[in-house]
Amino acid sequence: MRSKLRKSRVKEAISQAFDECRSITFALFQDMDEATFSSQFHPDFSPVGWHLGHIAYIESLWLLERSGGSSCLFPQYRKLFAADSLPKSERVHLPSLEEIRYYLDTVREKVLEYLEVADIEQQERLWRFLIQHESQHCEIISFVLELGERNGQWGMGRETSYSCVSLSSQSSKLSTFTEMIPIPSGEFEQGSDSIDALDNERPAHPVYLDTYLIDRYPVTCGQYGAFMEAGGYQNSRWWSEAGWQWLQTEPVFQPLYWCSDAYGGKLRSYDHHPVCGVSWYEAEAYSRFVGKRLPTEAEWEKAVSWDAQANSHRTYPWGDEEPTAQHCNCLGVARHRHGLIGKTTAVDAYPAGQSAYGLYDTLGNVWEWTASWFDGYKGFQSYPYIGYSQVYFDHKHRVLKGGSWATRPWVMRSSFRNWYHPGVRQLFAGFRCAAD
């Protein structure tokens, strides 16, 4: 009887999460024209409409076909929306937004019918994976729309406008938010074995670290502006050999999302917001400029998740309570709709979200680059397929931690791992520094 009640509660929670996640997804496409829906705003990323169709394709593939034994509902979409079928440049020939919404609605209706009879004890991990899969693709949608907006291809005339931050007084900002927290030597638990944990987060395992220092706050725009003002992009002494080579092929001079925004005509400075839209190489160069370095993934996770007094791992920096508007800046994908923020916030805006060691702003706002290469933990087992994580254990991807303003709560936890090539700067990424 108790087991039956638990199964019912798990199914109810999953159904509610699926509905909530999908509602936020559809909010992204409100008032979107067909050109925006099907345009490729950057050669490395698919059109936003492709991501929407891919969400339905994967949900149907894993739940209805492979788990439920049903035939494919829309075989005509298999080649178009499978991740390994078409080059990104050929994904622009899409059905209309209305047709793809019908695709999602039809698949979802069958999925919820299947949930009623599914063996949830055996499948719960898969259902939770698919909520996270949709969340991750929608964050890509968010920054692809941002790229289109900055190119003048989407959202013209909307309530957000942009202008560059002035560098005239940035040097005075370097001393703000520079406090470092000492993390004593000792062992902590890295990773997670929770039902939500993805394959690359598993298994949880002990790690010993010597004493180190880590920034209490992410690096702010004001601080990064001092690096720019001092000629940081023109001086090779701050860059690694690989970073300087990258800079010669990608001749940038400021972060990708270097801006202020106006709400109701009132300009708001970003000086105290985290720098956003930097590559790993830019983060590394700034760290050298201030005589520090990037933290390893383990150093970041210990400072964020470990409660030394209780000798235990926290799911979130503040404990095990799920993220709320008091803890962090997340769920911003709807861009000022439904009361969501839709941009970065000041790095000290969420005191309730501090870790046990006192770090601010570790979940949400911006992803944070770490010094570590993405790889599997000892005992790694791929799930639900090799292509999700294992193919990226190639010593070519750096780990990012924490989440951004566009990250949804289903993928926000201290153990979650993101990964990208060190030269990528399109995602909403910043960093904090560490020192020995």
Contacts in CASP RR format, 6 or more apart in sequence:
PFRMAT RR
TARGET T0000
AUTHOR 0000-0000-0000
METHOD contacts of the structure
MODEL  1
MRSKLRKSRVKEAISQAFDECRSITFALFQDMDEATFSSQFHPDFSPVGW
HLGHIAYIESLWLLERSGGSSCLFPQYRKLFAADSLPKSERVHLPSLEEI
RYYLDTVREKVLEYLEVADIEQQERLWRFLIQHESQHCEIISFVLELGER
NGQWGMGRETSYSCVSLSSQSSKLSTFTEMIPIPSGEFEQGSDSIDALDN
ERPAHPVYLDTYLIDRYPVTCGQYGAFMEAGGYQNSRWWSEAGWQWLQTE
PVFQPLYWCSDAYGGKLRSYDHHPVCGVSWYEAEAYSRFVGKRLPTEAEW
EKAVSWDAQANSHRTYPWGDEEPTAQHCNCLGVARHRHGLIGKTTAVDAY
PAGQSAYGLYDTLGNVWEWTASWFDGYKGFQSYPYIGYSQVYFDHKHRVL
KGGSWATRPWVMRSSFRNWYHPGVRQLFAGFRCAAD
7 120 0 8 1.000
7 121 0 8 1.000
10 120 0 8 1.000
10 124 0 8 1.000
11 115 0 8 1.000
11 116 0 8 1.000
11 118 0 8 1.000
11 120 0 8 1.000
14 115 0 8 1.000
14 120 0 8 1.000
14 124 0 8 1.000
14 127 0 8 1.000
14 128 0 8 1.000
14 131 0 8 1.000
15 112 0 8 1.000
15 115 0 8 1.000
17 131 0 8 1.000
17 410 0 8 1.000
18 108 0 8 1.000
18 111 0 8 1.000
18 112 0 8 1.000
18 131 0 8 1.000
21 131 0 8 1.000
21 134 0 8 1.000
21 135 0 8 1.000
21 408 0 8 1.000
21 410 0 8 1.000
22 104 0 8 1.000
22 108 0 8 1.000
22 134 0 8 1.000
24 138 0 8 1.000
24 331 0 8 1.000
24 333 0 8 1.000
24 334 0 8 1.000
24 338 0 8 1.000
24 408 0 8 1.000
25 52 0 8 1.000
25 55 0 8 1.000
25 134 0 8 1.000
25 138 0 8 1.000
26 101 0 8 1.000
27 333 0 8 1.000
27 334 0 8 1.000
27 337 0 8 1.000
27 338 0 8 1.000
28 48 0 8 1.000
28 138 0 8 1.000
28 141 0 8 1.000
28 142 0 8 1.000
28 145 0 8 1.000
28 333 0 8 1.000
28 334 0 8 1.000
28 335 0 8 1.000
29 37 0 8 1.000
29 48 0 8 1.000
29 52 0 8 1.000
29 97 0 8 1.000
29 101 0 8 1.000
30 337 0 8 1.000
32 48 0 8 1.000
32 97 0 8 1.000
32 154 0 8 1.000
34 96 0 8 1.000
34 97 0 8 1.000
35 153 0 8 1.000
36 48 0 8 1.000
36 145 0 8 1.000
36 148 0 8 1.000
36 153 0 8 1.000
36 154 0 8 1.000
36 155 0 8 1.000
37 47 0 8 1.000
37 48 0 8 1.000
37 49 0 8 1.000
37 94 0 8 1.000
37 96 0 8 1.000
37 97 0 8 1.000
38 47 0 8 1.000
38 49 0 8 1.000
38 92 0 8 1.000
38 93 0 8 1.000
38 94 0 8 1.000
39 47 0 8 1.000
39 92 0 8 1.000
39 148 0 8 1.000
39 153 0 8 1.000
39 154 0 8 1.000
40 46 0 8 1.000
40 47 0 8 1.000
40 88 0 8 1.000
40 89 0 8 1.000
40 91 0 8 1.000
40 92 0 8 1.000
41 47 0 8 1.000
41 144 0 8 1.000
41 145 0 8 1.000
41 147 0 8 1.000
41 148 0 8 1.000
41 151 0 8 1.000
41 153 0 8 1.000
41 154 0 8 1.000
42 144 0 8 1.000
42 147 0 8 1.000
42 426 0 8 1.000
43 88 0 8 1.000
43 89 0 8 1.000
44 88 0 8 1.000
44 424 0 8 1.000
44 426 0 8 1.000
45 88 0 8 1.000
45 140 0 8 1.000
45 144 0 8 1.000
45 147 0 8 1.000
45 426 0 8 1.000
46 54 0 8 1.000
46 88 0 8 1.000
46 91 0 8 1.000
46 144 0 8 1.000
47 91 0 8 1.000
47 92 0 8 1.000
47 94 0 8 1.000
47 144 0 8 1.000
48 141 0 8 1.000
48 144 0 8 1.000
48 145 0 8 1.000
49 94 0 8 1.000
49 97 0 8 1.000
49 100 0 8 1.000
49 141 0 8 1.000
50 80 0 8 1.000
50 81 0 8 1.000
50 91 0 8 1.000
50 94 0 8 1.000
51 137 0 8 1.000
51 138 0 8 1.000
51 140 0 8 1.000
51 141 0 8 1.000
51 144 0 8 1.000
52 100 0 8 1.000
52 101 0 8 1.000
52 104 0 8 1.000
52 141 0 8 1.000
53 77 0 8 1.000
53 81 0 8 1.000
53 100 0 8 1.000
53 103 0 8 1.000
53 104 0 8 1.000
54 81 0 8 1.000
54 82 0 8 1.000
54 83 0 8 1.000
54 137 0 8 1.000
55 104 0 8 1.000
55 133 0 8 1.000
55 134 0 8 1.000
55 137 0 8 1.000
55 138 0 8 1.000
56 74 0 8 1.000
56 77 0 8 1.000
56 81 0 8 1.000
56 100 0 8 1.000
56 103 0 8 1.000
56 104 0 8 1.000
56 107 0 8 1.000
56 108 0 8 1.000
57 77 0 8 1.000
57 78 0 8 1.000
57 81 0 8 1.000
57 82 0 8 1.000
58 130 0 8 1.000
58 133 0 8 1.000
59 107 0 8 1.000
59 108 0 8 1.000
59 111 0 8 1.000
59 130 0 8 1.000
59 134 0 8 1.000
60 72 0 8 1.000
60 73 0 8 1.000
60 74 0 8 1.000
60 107 0 8 1.000
60 110 0 8 1.000
60 111 0 8 1.000
61 72 0 8 1.000
62 126 0 8 1.000
62 130 0 8 1.000
62 384 0 8 1.000
63 111 0 8 1.000
63 114 0 8 1.000
63 118 0 8 1.000
63 126 0 8 1.000
63 127 0 8 1.000
63 130 0 8 1.000
64 70 0 8 1.000
64 73 0 8 1.000
64 107 0 8 1.000
64 110 0 8 1.000
64 111 0 8 1.000
64 114 0 8 1.000
65 71 0 8 1.000
65 72 0 8 1.000
67 114 0 8 1.000
67 118 0 8 1.000
67 123 0 8 1.000
67 126 0 8 1.000
68 114 0 8 1.000
68 118 0 8 1.000
70 110 0 8 1.000
70 114 0 8 1.000
72 78 0 8 1.000
73 106 0 8 1.000
73 107 0 8 1.000
73 110 0 8 1.000
74 103 0 8 1.000
74 106 0 8 1.000
74 107 0 8 1.000
77 103 0 8 1.000
78 85 0 8 1.000
79 85 0 8 1.000
79 86 0 8 1.000
80 86 0 8 1.000
80 91 0 8 1.000
80 93 0 8 1.000
80 94 0 8 1.000
94 100 0 8 1.000
95 103 0 8 1.000
115 127 0 8 1.000
118 127 0 8 1.000
120 127 0 8 1.000
124 195 0 8 1.000
125 195 0 8 1.000
125 383 0 8 1.000
126 384 0 8 1.000
128 195 0 8 1.000
128 196 0 8 1.000
128 410 0 8 1.000
129 198 0 8 1.000
129 383 0 8 1.000
129 384 0 8 1.000
131 410 0 8 1.000
132 196 0 8 1.000
132 198 0 8 1.000
132 410 0 8 1.000
132 411 0 8 1.000
135 407 0 8 1.000
135 408 0 8 1.000
135 410 0 8 1.000
135 411 0 8 1.000
136 411 0 8 1.000
138 333 0 8 1.000
138 406 0 8 1.000
138 408 0 8 1.000
139 333 0 8 1.000
139 404 0 8 1.000
139 406 0 8 1.000
139 407 0 8 1.000
139 408 0 8 1.000
139 427 0 8 1.000
139 428 0 8 1.000
141 333 0 8 1.000
142 332 0 8 1.000
142 333 0 8 1.000
142 406 0 8 1.000
142 428 0 8 1.000
143 406 0 8 1.000
143 426 0 8 1.000
143 427 0 8 1.000
143 428 0 8 1.000
144 426 0 8 1.000
145 154 0 8 1.000
146 257 0 8 1.000
146 428 0 8 1.000
147 426 0 8 1.000
148 154 0 8 1.000
149 155 0 8 1.000
150 162 0 8 1.000
150 256 0 8 1.000
158 335 0 8 1.000
159 263 0 8 1.000
159 264 0 8 1.000
159 336 0 8 1.000
160 261 0 8 1.000
160 262 0 8 1.000
160 263 0 8 1.000
160 335 0 8 1.000
160 336 0 8 1.000
160 343 0 8 1.000
161 261 0 8 1.000
161 262 0 8 1.000
162 259 0 8 1.000
162 260 0 8 1.000
162 261 0 8 1.000
163 259 0 8 1.000
163 260 0 8 1.000
163 262 0 8 1.000
163 267 0 8 1.000
164 254 0 8 1.000
164 258 0 8 1.000
164 259 0 8 1.000
164 260 0 8 1.000
165 221 0 8 1.000
165 225 0 8 1.000
165 258 0 8 1.000
165 259 0 8 1.000
165 260 0 8 1.000
165 269 0 8 1.000
165 270 0 8 1.000
165 271 0 8 1.000
167 225 0 8 1.000
167 228 0 8 1.000
167 229 0 8 1.000
170 222 0 8 1.000
170 225 0 8 1.000
170 226 0 8 1.000
170 228 0 8 1.000
170 229 0 8 1.000
170 271 0 8 1.000
171 225 0 8 1.000
171 226 0 8 1.000
171 229 0 8 1.000
171 230 0 8 1.000
173 220 0 8 1.000
173 221 0 8 1.000
173 222 0 8 1.000
173 223 0 8 1.000
173 225 0 8 1.000
173 226 0 8 1.000
173 271 0 8 1.000
174 222 0 8 1.000
174 223 0 8 1.000
174 226 0 8 1.000
174 290 0 8 1.000
176 220 0 8 1.000
176 222 0 8 1.000
176 223 0 8 1.000
176 271 0 8 1.000
176 272 0 8 1.000
177 215 0 8 1.000
177 216 0 8 1.000
177 217 0 8 1.000
177 220 0 8 1.000
177 223 0 8 1.000
177 272 0 8 1.000
177 347 0 8 1.000
177 348 0 8 1.000
178 215 0 8 1.000
178 223 0 8 1.000
179 215 0 8 1.000
179 216 0 8 1.000
179 217 0 8 1.000
180 213 0 8 1.000
180 214 0 8 1.000
180 215 0 8 1.000
180 216 0 8 1.000
180 433 0 8 1.000
180 435 0 8 1.000
181 213 0 8 1.000
181 214 0 8 1.000
181 215 0 8 1.000
181 216 0 8 1.000
181 303 0 8 1.000
181 357 0 8 1.000
181 358 0 8 1.000
181 359 0 8 1.000
182 211 0 8 1.000
182 212 0 8 1.000
182 213 0 8 1.000
183 209 0 8 1.000
183 211 0 8 1.000
183 212 0 8 1.000
183 213 0 8 1.000
183 214 0 8 1.000
183 299 0 8 1.000
183 302 0 8 1.000
183 303 0 8 1.000
183 357 0 8 1.000
184 211 0 8 1.000
184 308 0 8 1.000
185 208 0 8 1.000
185 209 0 8 1.000
185 210 0 8 1.000
185 211 0 8 1.000
186 208 0 8 1.000
186 209 0 8 1.000
186 210 0 8 1.000
187 206 0 8 1.000
187 207 0 8 1.000
187 208 0 8 1.000
187 209 0 8 1.000
188 206 0 8 1.000
188 207 0 8 1.000
188 209 0 8 1.000
188 301 0 8 1.000
188 302 0 8 1.000
188 305 0 8 1.000
188 306 0 8 1.000
188 313 0 8 1.000
189 204 0 8 1.000
189 205 0 8 1.000
189 206 0 8 1.000
189 207 0 8 1.000
189 305 0 8 1.000
189 306 0 8 1.000
189 312 0 8 1.000
189 313 0 8 1.000
190 204 0 8 1.000
190 205 0 8 1.000
190 206 0 8 1.000
190 207 0 8 1.000
190 298 0 8 1.000
190 301 0 8 1.000
190 302 0 8 1.000
190 377 0 8 1.000
190 415 0 8 1.000
191 197 0 8 1.000
191 201 0 8 1.000
191 202 0 8 1.000
191 203 0 8 1.000
191 204 0 8 1.000
191 205 0 8 1.000
191 301 0 8 1.000
191 313 0 8 1.000
191 377 0 8 1.000
191 415 0 8 1.000
192 201 0 8 1.000
192 202 0 8 1.000
192 204 0 8 1.000
192 313 0 8 1.000
192 315 0 8 1.000
192 413 0 8 1.000
192 415 0 8 1.000
193 202 0 8 1.000
193 203 0 8 1.000
193 204 0 8 1.000
194 315 0 8 1.000
196 410 0 8 1.000
196 413 0 8 1.000
197 415 0 8 1.000
198 383 0 8 1.000
198 388 0 8 1.000
198 389 0 8 1.000
198 416 0 8 1.000
198 417 0 8 1.000
199 380 0 8 1.000
199 381 0 8 1.000
199 382 0 8 1.000
199 383 0 8 1.000
199 388 0 8 1.000
199 389 0 8 1.000
199 390 0 8 1.000
200 374 0 8 1.000
200 376 0 8 1.000
200 377 0 8 1.000
200 380 0 8 1.000
200 388 0 8 1.000
200 389 0 8 1.000
200 417 0 8 1.000
201 415 0 8 1.000
201 416 0 8 1.000
201 417 0 8 1.000
202 377 0 8 1.000
202 380 0 8 1.000
202 381 0 8 1.000
203 377 0 8 1.000
203 378 0 8 1.000
203 379 0 8 1.000
203 380 0 8 1.000
204 313 0 8 1.000
204 415 0 8 1.000
205 377 0 8 1.000
205 378 0 8 1.000
207 298 0 8 1.000
207 302 0 8 1.000
209 298 0 8 1.000
209 299 0 8 1.000
209 302 0 8 1.000
212 295 0 8 1.000
212 299 0 8 1.000
212 434 0 8 1.000
212 435 0 8 1.000
212 436 0 8 1.000
213 434 0 8 1.000
213 435 0 8 1.000
213 436 0 8 1.000
214 295 0 8 1.000
214 299 0 8 1.000
214 300 0 8 1.000
214 303 0 8 1.000
214 359 0 8 1.000
214 432 0 8 1.000
214 433 0 8 1.000
214 434 0 8 1.000
214 435 0 8 1.000
215 292 0 8 1.000
215 359 0 8 1.000
215 432 0 8 1.000
215 433 0 8 1.000
215 434 0 8 1.000
216 358 0 8 1.000
216 359 0 8 1.000
216 360 0 8 1.000
217 274 0 8 1.000
217 347 0 8 1.000
217 348 0 8 1.000
217 359 0 8 1.000
217 360 0 8 1.000
217 361 0 8 1.000
217 432 0 8 1.000
218 274 0 8 1.000
218 275 0 8 1.000
218 347 0 8 1.000
218 360 0 8 1.000
218 361 0 8 1.000
218 365 0 8 1.000
218 366 0 8 1.000
218 368 0 8 1.000
218 430 0 8 1.000
218 431 0 8 1.000
218 432 0 8 1.000
219 274 0 8 1.000
219 275 0 8 1.000
219 283 0 8 1.000
219 286 0 8 1.000
219 430 0 8 1.000
219 431 0 8 1.000
219 432 0 8 1.000
219 433 0 8 1.000
220 271 0 8 1.000
220 272 0 8 1.000
220 273 0 8 1.000
220 274 0 8 1.000
220 275 0 8 1.000
220 347 0 8 1.000
221 255 0 8 1.000
221 258 0 8 1.000
221 270 0 8 1.000
221 271 0 8 1.000
221 272 0 8 1.000
221 273 0 8 1.000
221 274 0 8 1.000
221 275 0 8 1.000
221 276 0 8 1.000
222 270 0 8 1.000
222 271 0 8 1.000
222 272 0 8 1.000
222 275 0 8 1.000
223 275 0 8 1.000
223 290 0 8 1.000
224 255 0 8 1.000
224 275 0 8 1.000
224 278 0 8 1.000
224 286 0 8 1.000
227 238 0 8 1.000
227 285 0 8 1.000
227 286 0 8 1.000
227 289 0 8 1.000
227 290 0 8 1.000
228 253 0 8 1.000
228 254 0 8 1.000
230 289 0 8 1.000
232 238 0 8 1.000
232 285 0 8 1.000
232 289 0 8 1.000
233 247 0 8 1.000
233 252 0 8 1.000
233 253 0 8 1.000
233 254 0 8 1.000
236 244 0 8 1.000
237 288 0 8 1.000
238 285 0 8 1.000
238 286 0 8 1.000
238 288 0 8 1.000
238 289 0 8 1.000
239 247 0 8 1.000
239 281 0 8 1.000
239 284 0 8 1.000
239 285 0 8 1.000
239 288 0 8 1.000
240 281 0 8 1.000
240 284 0 8 1.000
240 285 0 8 1.000
242 281 0 8 1.000
242 422 0 8 1.000
243 281 0 8 1.000
243 284 0 8 1.000
243 285 0 8 1.000
243 422 0 8 1.000
246 279 0 8 1.000
246 281 0 8 1.000
246 422 0 8 1.000
246 423 0 8 1.000
247 281 0 8 1.000
250 279 0 8 1.000
250 423 0 8 1.000
252 282 0 8 1.000
252 425 0 8 1.000
255 275 0 8 1.000
255 276 0 8 1.000
255 277 0 8 1.000
255 278 0 8 1.000
255 282 0 8 1.000
255 425 0 8 1.000
256 276 0 8 1.000
256 277 0 8 1.000
256 278 0 8 1.000
256 425 0 8 1.000
256 426 0 8 1.000
257 276 0 8 1.000
257 277 0 8 1.000
257 428 0 8 1.000
258 275 0 8 1.000
259 270 0 8 1.000
260 267 0 8 1.000
260 268 0 8 1.000
260 269 0 8 1.000
260 270 0 8 1.000
261 267 0 8 1.000
261 268 0 8 1.000
261 270 0 8 1.000
261 343 0 8 1.000
262 268 0 8 1.000
270 344 0 8 1.000
272 346 0 8 1.000
272 347 0 8 1.000
272 348 0 8 1.000
273 344 0 8 1.000
273 345 0 8 1.000
273 346 0 8 1.000
273 347 0 8 1.000
273 365 0 8 1.000
274 344 0 8 1.000
274 347 0 8 1.000
274 361 0 8 1.000
274 365 0 8 1.000
274 366 0 8 1.000
274 430 0 8 1.000
275 366 0 8 1.000
275 430 0 8 1.000
275 431 0 8 1.000
276 344 0 8 1.000
276 366 0 8 1.000
276 404 0 8 1.000
276 428 0 8 1.000
276 429 0 8 1.000
276 430 0 8 1.000
277 366 0 8 1.000
277 425 0 8 1.000
277 426 0 8 1.000
277 427 0 8 1.000
277 428 0 8 1.000
277 429 0 8 1.000
277 430 0 8 1.000
278 286 0 8 1.000
278 369 0 8 1.000
278 425 0 8 1.000
278 429 0 8 1.000
278 430 0 8 1.000
278 431 0 8 1.000
279 422 0 8 1.000
279 423 0 8 1.000
279 424 0 8 1.000
279 425 0 8 1.000
280 294 0 8 1.000
280 369 0 8 1.000
280 398 0 8 1.000
280 420 0 8 1.000
280 422 0 8 1.000
280 423 0 8 1.000
280 424 0 8 1.000
281 422 0 8 1.000
281 423 0 8 1.000
282 425 0 8 1.000
283 294 0 8 1.000
283 369 0 8 1.000
283 430 0 8 1.000
283 431 0 8 1.000
284 293 0 8 1.000
284 294 0 8 1.000
286 431 0 8 1.000
286 433 0 8 1.000
287 293 0 8 1.000
287 294 0 8 1.000
287 431 0 8 1.000
287 433 0 8 1.000
290 433 0 8 1.000
291 435 0 8 1.000
292 433 0 8 1.000
292 434 0 8 1.000
292 435 0 8 1.000
293 371 0 8 1.000
293 433 0 8 1.000
293 434 0 8 1.000
293 435 0 8 1.000
294 369 0 8 1.000
294 370 0 8 1.000
294 371 0 8 1.000
294 431 0 8 1.000
294 433 0 8 1.000
294 434 0 8 1.000
295 303 0 8 1.000
295 370 0 8 1.000
295 371 0 8 1.000
295 432 0 8 1.000
295 433 0 8 1.000
295 434 0 8 1.000
296 370 0 8 1.000
296 371 0 8 1.000
296 372 0 8 1.000
296 434 0 8 1.000
297 370 0 8 1.000
297 371 0 8 1.000
297 372 0 8 1.000
297 399 0 8 1.000
297 401 0 8 1.000
297 417 0 8 1.000
298 372 0 8 1.000
299 370 0 8 1.000
299 434 0 8 1.000
300 362 0 8 1.000
300 368 0 8 1.000
300 370 0 8 1.000
300 401 0 8 1.000
300 432 0 8 1.000
300 434 0 8 1.000
301 401 0 8 1.000
301 414 0 8 1.000
301 415 0 8 1.000
303 355 0 8 1.000
303 357 0 8 1.000
303 359 0 8 1.000
303 362 0 8 1.000
304 317 0 8 1.000
304 355 0 8 1.000
304 359 0 8 1.000
304 362 0 8 1.000
304 363 0 8 1.000
304 401 0 8 1.000
304 402 0 8 1.000
304 414 0 8 1.000
305 313 0 8 1.000
305 314 0 8 1.000
305 315 0 8 1.000
305 317 0 8 1.000
305 355 0 8 1.000
305 414 0 8 1.000
305 415 0 8 1.000
306 312 0 8 1.000
306 313 0 8 1.000
306 314 0 8 1.000
306 356 0 8 1.000
306 357 0 8 1.000
307 313 0 8 1.000
307 314 0 8 1.000
307 319 0 8 1.000
307 356 0 8 1.000
308 356 0 8 1.000
308 357 0 8 1.000
309 356 0 8 1.000
313 414 0 8 1.000
313 415 0 8 1.000
314 320 0 8 1.000
314 355 0 8 1.000
314 356 0 8 1.000
314 414 0 8 1.000
315 413 0 8 1.000
315 414 0 8 1.000
315 415 0 8 1.000
316 322 0 8 1.000
316 323 0 8 1.000
316 327 0 8 1.000
316 353 0 8 1.000
316 363 0 8 1.000
316 412 0 8 1.000
316 413 0 8 1.000
316 414 0 8 1.000
317 353 0 8 1.000
317 354 0 8 1.000
317 355 0 8 1.000
317 356 0 8 1.000
317 359 0 8 1.000
317 362 0 8 1.000
317 363 0 8 1.000
317 414 0 8 1.000
318 327 0 8 1.000
318 352 0 8 1.000
318 353 0 8 1.000
318 354 0 8 1.000
318 355 0 8 1.000
321 327 0 8 1.000
322 409 0 8 1.000
323 330 0 8 1.000
323 363 0 8 1.000
323 409 0 8 1.000
323 412 0 8 1.000
326 350 0 8 1.000
326 352 0 8 1.000
326 353 0 8 1.000
327 350 0 8 1.000
327 352 0 8 1.000
327 353 0 8 1.000
327 363 0 8 1.000
328 350 0 8 1.000
328 353 0 8 1.000
328 361 0 8 1.000
328 363 0 8 1.000
328 364 0 8 1.000
328 365 0 8 1.000
328 412 0 8 1.000
329 341 0 8 1.000
329 344 0 8 1.000
329 345 0 8 1.000
329 349 0 8 1.000
329 350 0 8 1.000
329 361 0 8 1.000
329 364 0 8 1.000
329 365 0 8 1.000
329 405 0 8 1.000
330 363 0 8 1.000
330 364 0 8 1.000
330 403 0 8 1.000
330 404 0 8 1.000
330 405 0 8 1.000
330 406 0 8 1.000
330 407 0 8 1.000
330 408 0 8 1.000
330 409 0 8 1.000
330 412 0 8 1.000
331 340 0 8 1.000
331 407 0 8 1.000
331 408 0 8 1.000
331 409 0 8 1.000
332 340 0 8 1.000
332 341 0 8 1.000
332 342 0 8 1.000
332 405 0 8 1.000
332 406 0 8 1.000
333 340 0 8 1.000
333 342 0 8 1.000
333 406 0 8 1.000
333 408 0 8 1.000
334 340 0 8 1.000
334 342 0 8 1.000
335 342 0 8 1.000
336 342 0 8 1.000
341 405 0 8 1.000
342 405 0 8 1.000
342 406 0 8 1.000
343 405 0 8 1.000
344 365 0 8 1.000
344 366 0 8 1.000
344 405 0 8 1.000
344 428 0 8 1.000
345 365 0 8 1.000
345 405 0 8 1.000
347 360 0 8 1.000
347 361 0 8 1.000
347 365 0 8 1.000
348 360 0 8 1.000
348 361 0 8 1.000
349 361 0 8 1.000
350 360 0 8 1.000
350 361 0 8 1.000
351 360 0 8 1.000
353 360 0 8 1.000
353 362 0 8 1.000
353 363 0 8 1.000
354 360 0 8 1.000
355 362 0 8 1.000
362 368 0 8 1.000
362 401 0 8 1.000
362 402 0 8 1.000
362 414 0 8 1.000
363 402 0 8 1.000
363 403 0 8 1.000
363 412 0 8 1.000
363 413 0 8 1.000
363 414 0 8 1.000
364 402 0 8 1.000
364 403 0 8 1.000
364 404 0 8 1.000
364 405 0 8 1.000
364 407 0 8 1.000
364 412 0 8 1.000
365 403 0 8 1.000
365 404 0 8 1.000
365 405 0 8 1.000
366 403 0 8 1.000
366 404 0 8 1.000
366 405 0 8 1.000
366 428 0 8 1.000
366 429 0 8 1.000
366 430 0 8 1.000
367 400 0 8 1.000
367 401 0 8 1.000
367 402 0 8 1.000
367 403 0 8 1.000
367 404 0 8 1.000
367 407 0 8 1.000
367 418 0 8 1.000
367 427 0 8 1.000
367 428 0 8 1.000
367 429 0 8 1.000
367 430 0 8 1.000
368 400 0 8 1.000
368 401 0 8 1.000
368 402 0 8 1.000
368 403 0 8 1.000
368 429 0 8 1.000
368 430 0 8 1.000
368 431 0 8 1.000
368 432 0 8 1.000
369 398 0 8 1.000
369 399 0 8 1.000
369 400 0 8 1.000
369 429 0 8 1.000
369 430 0 8 1.000
369 431 0 8 1.000
370 398 0 8 1.000
370 399 0 8 1.000
370 400 0 8 1.000
370 401 0 8 1.000
371 398 0 8 1.000
372 398 0 8 1.000
372 399 0 8 1.000
373 395 0 8 1.000
373 396 0 8 1.000
373 397 0 8 1.000
373 398 0 8 1.000
373 399 0 8 1.000
374 392 0 8 1.000
374 393 0 8 1.000
374 397 0 8 1.000
374 398 0 8 1.000
374 399 0 8 1.000
374 417 0 8 1.000
374 419 0 8 1.000
375 393 0 8 1.000
375 395 0 8 1.000
376 389 0 8 1.000
376 390 0 8 1.000
376 393 0 8 1.000
380 389 0 8 1.000
380 390 0 8 1.000
382 388 0 8 1.000
382 389 0 8 1.000
382 390 0 8 1.000
392 419 0 8 1.000
396 421 0 8 1.000
397 419 0 8 1.000
397 420 0 8 1.000
397 421 0 8 1.000
397 422 0 8 1.000
398 419 0 8 1.000
398 420 0 8 1.000
398 421 0 8 1.000
398 422 0 8 1.000
399 417 0 8 1.000
399 418 0 8 1.000
399 419 0 8 1.000
400 417 0 8 1.000
400 418 0 8 1.000
400 419 0 8 1.000
400 420 0 8 1.000
400 427 0 8 1.000
400 429 0 8 1.000
401 414 0 8 1.000
401 416 0 8 1.000
401 417 0 8 1.000
401 418 0 8 1.000
402 412 0 8 1.000
402 414 0 8 1.000
402 416 0 8 1.000
402 418 0 8 1.000
403 411 0 8 1.000
403 412 0 8 1.000
403 416 0 8 1.000
403 418 0 8 1.000
403 428 0 8 1.000
404 427 0 8 1.000
404 428 0 8 1.000
404 429 0 8 1.000
405 428 0 8 1.000
406 428 0 8 1.000
420 427 0 8 1.000
420 429 0 8 1.000
END
